[in-house]
Amino acid sequence: MTTSRRGFLKQTGLASAWMLSSGWSAVAQERFNVLWIVAEDFCPDLGCYGNPLVDSPNIDRLAGEGVRFTNAFTTAPVCSASRSAFMTGMYQTSIGAHNHRSHRDDGYRLPEGVRLITDYFREAGYFTCNMTNPAPGVKGTGKTDFNFNDDRPFDGKDWSERKEGQPFFAQVNFPETHRNFKRAKENGVDPAAVEIPPCYPDDPITRRDWADYLDTVRPLDQKVGAVLKRLDEEGLAENTIVVFMGDHGYPHVWGKQWLYDGGIHIPLIIRWPGRIKPGSVNDELISSIDLTASLVNIAGVKPQKMEGRVFLGLDRDAPRDYIVAARDRCDETVDRIRCVRTRQFKYIRNFFPERPYSQMNKYKETQYPVMRLLRRLHKQGKLNEIQAKFMAPTRPKEELYDLQSDPHEIHNLAGDPSHAEPLQKMRAILDRWIEETGDQGAIPEDPSIPEFYRIRAQNSYDKRLKQLYEEEGMEWFE
């Protein structure tokens, strides 16, 4: 973290308008509880973010009582790598946690000086818990999914287990927006009303799949509402910082596992009574590891090693000019992609441009009906140029998108001479980031690891895939 910049901001009084200025002298003495609610595989598809099709009154109310961040991003587009990062405040590529579900059985530990956020809160006297039953009748997953081993990530499963008067750090994980989607039995989202991004075929299968995804917001919102109600009933709401976020983007073809905004753009809402202006909106670029750094800072602990920036409170770092995200092996599918995103531009570098976007991933072939739809329509010659991009045999080495004029990231400007300047600038940013953070993505995994996942995927999915392909009138291929 950049202490000098934080000092500059503090001395010059450049506090954000969404932060209330009163009472800051008491922050160090008053220890706030922290409730961190994580939704799986979820973009900012909420009423408070402007989606009129979803039913999210509780989360919308939370945003009305706190601050809604419009430019929050994860450092990875898949759960284990993303969670390994935001639970340590370190890029997953810096700590060897970048390959999806790696190091499960080899005893791998975090590098020296790197610790979980719960370690810092424990050091500050907090009770830490990963809640599987966070409210009456409500179940969470208790998901951790770290790409490293840790003997004691949490102290317990509920804040009720803490000592009297002890502050708590509690995490809740909700799976509703993760596949398989549970379609609403009544008053569901109308598939005809869904806005389909232009890179997807506008087909009844696509519309039904997206409507099913949006249907999951209602039960997610109901669970969040129940947890917030418990806070109120136990008299904890006024002394608890509530964070709501996604662990990465939505589970659609161009979303999860990719570095387009659909894979890394997340909702981030924070309610901090008396410290954050209710109903405020913040447009700063925020990386998920910045949340870790900010919460640890609030707890009054100075981390030995952390790459996130502090954006909460007066003692904060300078705002980001860009965020960086990374994708590496996911399941059996070996890949390496990096991106730099500013407010205007997205730069993507494909380290395996000779491979197609559609290289085999049997989990997605089974779980994503639009993936199979793309293959069928491509074979029939029914995809337009934009939709057919996913089926191309190779990828460009570099991609550059002007997000202001092209929010769906369709028109690659990397070869456009008029955009040579931003291309060179962002290329240099990524080169510097790779070197300064010690990006480990260039180090090959033991070939036996992707082979293990390939065999596991084959055993798990092939029978079902052959059945699906036969039902859809297609020939299954290995």
Buried (B, 14 or more C-beta within 10 A) or exposed (E): BEEEBBEEBBEEEEBBEBBBEEEBEEBEEEBBBBBBBBBBBBBBBBBBBEBEBBBBBBBBBBBBBBBBBBBBBBBBBBBBBBBBBBBBBBBBBBBBBBBBBBBBEEEBBBBEEBBBBBBBBBBBEBBBBBBBEBBEEBEBBBBBBBBBBBEEBBBBBBBEEBEEEEBBBBBBBBBBBBBEBEEBEEEBBEBEEBEBBEBBBEBEBBBBBBBBBBBBBBBBBBBBBBBBBBBEEEEBBEBBBBBBBBBBBBBBBBBBBBBBBBBBBBBBBBBBBEBBBEEBEBEBBBBBBBBBBBBBBBBBBEBEBBBBBBBBBBBBBBBBEBBBBBBBBBBBBBBBBBBBBBEEBBBBBBBBEEBBBBEBBBBBBBBBBBBBBBBBBBEEEEBEEBBBBBBEEEBBEBBBBBBEEBEBBBEBBBEEEEBEEBBEBBBEBBEEBBEEBEBBBEEEEEEEBBEEBBEEBBEEBBEEBEEBBEEBEEEEEE
